[in-house]
Amino acid sequence: MSDAGYKQFCPVAMAAEILCTRWTVVLLREMIAGSTRFNDLRRGVPRMSPALLSQRLKKLEQAGVIERVRARGVPEVFEYQLSPSGQDLRCLIEDFGVWGQRWIETKLTLENCDPQLLMWDMRRNLDPRPLPRKRSTIQFVYPDVAAVHRTWWLVVHPDRVVDLCSVDPGFEVDLYVSSDLKTMTAIWMGLKSVRSAVHQKDMKLSGSRQLASHMQTWLGLSPFAKERKLVA
């Protein structure tokens, strides 16, 4: 543990020395959500530098919270998996999210919009069941975002695998979604519905009527969207 630690035998203080460094809880959230490889973890914490990510992973491994193992079938690639100790943190991390959803003001939540993280989470939680059994390509455009992060594609394959692309995949687009980033984030967080966004002209849908009419269902929301805000 760091020499700058709390120097207390209290279990809360001892746990805080491991878990309360910057980005650690967010990194654990990403692992609990299912990311195991370095590049996938980077996509889940896009504002975290690769050097700091490596450092935090090493510290968590030393603390016995995660394990570094060779990927099955790809021995030259390593994955990071939660150890039994790390799995025991699942409820704690989820409770962090529940508390934040309930008690952080909506305005503050929507001041922290990030298109990379939003699209990565949307890819992970998209429910392909309402979609037709063929490849479906949905293009998202955020006109208020810098050009480098303005346009994204979600590609749902017939086998239900979902890919996220920041470069045009070259497939015919089935549904075009245009929205400001704050509106899409509010929908994802369960603070607004697709129907209300379209009605208020904050979102425009064009293309497949089937995809458009079922968007609220297939989009999949944040795992915390079901929690009711207890502050405005």
N, C-alpha and C positions, 0 to 999 in steps of 0.2 A: 504494500500500500504506500501511497505517497507520504513523504515526510511532512507535507502540509495538511495531513488528515486531521480529523477531529480529536484523535487521541482519547477516545472514550470507549469503555467496554459495552456501552448500550448497543443492542442489536440494530436500532434505528441508525445510529451514527456509523456503525460498521458497514451496514448496507449502503448508506449514503455515500461512503467513500468510493464504492464501486459503481454505483448506479447514477449518481448525481453530477457527473462530469458532463460538459456540454456535448450534446448530440447522442449521448448513450441511450437514453430512454427512447428517443426517436428511432435510433438504429435497431433497438430491440423490438419496437413496434413493427418495423419492416420485416424482421426475421419471423416474428409471430404470424405476420400476414402471409408468409410463405417464401420470401426471397432467400436464396442460399448462396448464390454466386456473387462474386465481387462486383461485376458490372451491373447485375440486377439490383444489388444493394445501393449502388451509386445512383441508379435511376429513381430509387425510392427516397433518397436523401440528396437531391440534386445540388443543394447549396453547400454540401459538405465536401471539402477538398479530398482528393484521393489519398494524400499523405495522412490526413487526420483520420480518415476511414480506416486505413491500415493500422494506425496507432490504436484506435479504439478496439478494433477486432483483436489485436494482440493482447490488450489489457483484459478484455473479456475472456479470452482463451486462458490467460494466466490465472484469472480468478475462478476458472472452472465453470463459467456461465455458458460458454459455447465450445464446440469442438471443430477442429479443422480436419476434414476427411477428403479422400479422393473421390471424385464423382464416379458413380456407377457407370461403367461402360466407356468412360473417358478418363483413364487413369492420369493423364497429364493435366487435368483440370481439378482444382480443389474447390470444395464447398464448405460453407460454415453452417453448422447445425446446432440447435439449442441442446445443451446437455440436460439431464434431469433437473439440475439446478436452474437452468434457464427456462425450462418448461414450467417450473414452479412459479415463474414470474408472470405467466400469462394473465392471471386474474388481476394482478397489480397493474399491468400495462393497460388492460381493458378498462379498469376502473379509472385510470388517469383520463382516458378518452371520454368515458361517461361523464365524469366531473366537468371536463372542459366543454362538452356539448351542452350541459345543463347550465353552467354558471359563467362562462365567458360570453360577454355581450356580443350580439350578432354583428354589430358594427366592427368590433375588434377582429372577429373571426374573418370577416370579408375584406379586411385591410391586408391580409396575408395571402392573397391569391398567387398561385404558382402554376402556370400551365403544364409544366413538365410533370410535377407531382400529381396534379389533377388527372391528366390523361393516363398516367401510369396506374393510378388507383381505379380509374374507370375501366381500363383494360382488364384489371385483375378481378373486378366484381361484376363485369358484364354477364348477364344471364342470356345465353344463346337460345334457350328453349322456345321463346316466342318467335324466333326468326325462322325463315324458310330453310329447308334442308339443301341449301346451296351456298356458295360463297356470297357473302354480303359485305359491301364496302361502304363505310360511313365516313364522310369527310366533315371535320369540324374546323371552322374558321373563326378566329377571335380577332375582329378588326381593330380592337384597341390595344393589341399586343404587338411588340416589336416583330419585324418580319421573320426573324430567325425562329421564333416560337409561335408564329401565328396560325399555321395550318398543320393539321394532324389527320391521320387516317386510322380507323379501327377496322381491321379485316377479320371477319368471322368465317372460318373455313367450314366445309361440310362436316368435318369430324369434330366440330365445336371448339377447335383451338382458336384463340383470339390473338392476333398480332397487333402491335402498335407501331405505326410508322410516322416518322417526321419528314420523310422524303416520299414523294409520290410513288406508290407501289406499282402504278401502271394499270390498275384494274378499273373497269367501269364503275363509277360511283353510283350506288343505289339510293343514298340519302345524303343530302347536303344540310348541314346544321351550321347556322351563323348566329353567333351570340357574343355579347361582351363577356369577358372572363368572370366578372363578379356574378353575373346571372347564372352562368353554368356552375360556378362553385356553390352558389346558394341552392341550386337544384340538387347537386351532389350531396350537400350536407343536410338535405331534407327541410330546408328553410323556405323553399319555393317549389312549385310544381311546374312541369313542362307546360301543362295547359294554361296556367296563369301567365307564364313567361311569353307564350305565343300570343295570348289574348292582349297582353300589355305591349306587344310589339317589341319585347326585349329579345326575342328569339325568332328566327325565321327557319322553317323547314320546307325543303323542296325535294321532290323525287318520289320514292315509293310511299304510297299512302299507307300501306301495311306497316312499314317500319316507322313511319311518322306517328301513326295512331297508337302504336304499342311502345313508343319510346320510353314512357315512364316505367314500363315493366321491364324491358330488356336492358335498360341503362344500368340497373343495379345501383344502389346508393351506398354511401359511406356506412360502415357497420354501426356507426353511432347515430345515424339519421333518425332512428326510431325513438331516440331519447328526446323528450320535450324540453325546449328551452325554458328555464325558470327565471331568466332575466330577459329584458327587451333587447 
